[in-house]
C-alpha cells in the first residue's frame, strides 16, 4: 500500500466525507514508522488504516494539522510501539 500524503485542508475534506457517510473514523498518530522514518505521521483510519497520511517533524506540528472535532486517546499497551496516540471523532 502506498501512502497518499495530504495537507490539513485535504484532511478536513476526508474527515467531512466520513462524517457525512456516518463512518466511525480516527487519526492514528505514529512516530518513526518504518515507511516514514524520523517523522510524525497521522494516518486516517476507518475500520482499517487508510492510505491518507499527514507528515510533520514534531508532534505539535501534527496536532496543529488535525481537523477540529476530535478527542484524544492515549497509547494503549496493546498498540504497536510506533503509536503515540489516537484521535477519534467526538
C-alpha positions in Angstrom: 0.0 0.0 0.0 1.4 3.4 -1.0 0.6 6.4 1.2 -1.0 9.5 -0.2 0.5 12.4 1.7 -2.2 15.1 2.3 -2.3 18.5 3.8 -4.6 19.9 6.5 -7.2 21.1 4.1 -7.5 17.7 2.4 -7.6 16.0 5.8 -10.6 18.2 6.7 -12.3 17.1 3.5 -11.5 13.4 4.1 -12.9 13.7 7.6 -16.0 15.6 6.5 -16.8 12.9 3.9 -16.5 10.2 6.6 -18.8 12.3 8.9 -21.4 12.7 6.1 -21.3 9.0 5.5 -21.7 8.2 9.2 -18.5 6.3 9.2 -16.6 5.9 12.5 -13.1 7.3 12.0 -9.9 8.4 13.7 -6.4 9.5 13.2 -3.6 7.2 14.3 -0.5 9.2 15.4 2.8 7.4 15.0 6.4 8.4 15.4 9.2 6.9 13.3 7.1 4.2 11.5 9.2 2.1 9.0 7.6 3.7 5.9 8.3 7.3 7.2 11.4 7.1 9.4 12.1 10.1 11.6 8.6 11.7 11.0 5.4 12.0 13.0 2.6 10.6 11.0 -1.2 11.0 11.3 -2.9 8.1 9.4 -6.6 8.4 8.7 -8.4 5.2 9.7 -12.0 3.8 9.5 -12.4 0.1 10.1 -8.8 -0.2 8.9 -5.9 2.3 8.4 -6.1 4.0 5.0 -3.6 5.5 2.6 -4.2 9.1 3.7 -1.4 10.4 5.9 -0.1 13.8 7.1 3.6 14.2 7.9 5.3 16.5 10.3 8.7 16.9 12.1 7.1 17.4 15.5 4.1 16.2 17.4 3.0 19.8 18.0 3.1 20.5 14.2 1.0 17.4 13.6 -1.5 18.3 16.2 -1.9 21.7 14.5 -2.8 19.9 11.2 -5.5 17.7 12.7 -9.1 18.7 11.8 -11.3 20.0 14.6 -13.9 17.9 16.4 -11.6 15.1 17.7 -10.9 13.7 21.1 -7.5 12.3 22.1 -7.0 8.7 23.3 -3.6 7.9 24.8 -1.5 5.0 23.6 -2.6 1.6 25.0 -0.2 -1.2 25.9 -1.5 -3.3 23.1 -0.8 -0.7 20.4 2.3 -1.1 18.2 5.4 0.7 19.6 5.3 3.5 17.0 1.7 4.5 18.0 1.8 7.7 20.1 -2.0 8.4 20.4 -5.2 8.1 18.5 -7.7 10.9 17.8 -11.3 9.8 17.4 -14.4 11.7 16.2 -16.4 13.0 19.2 
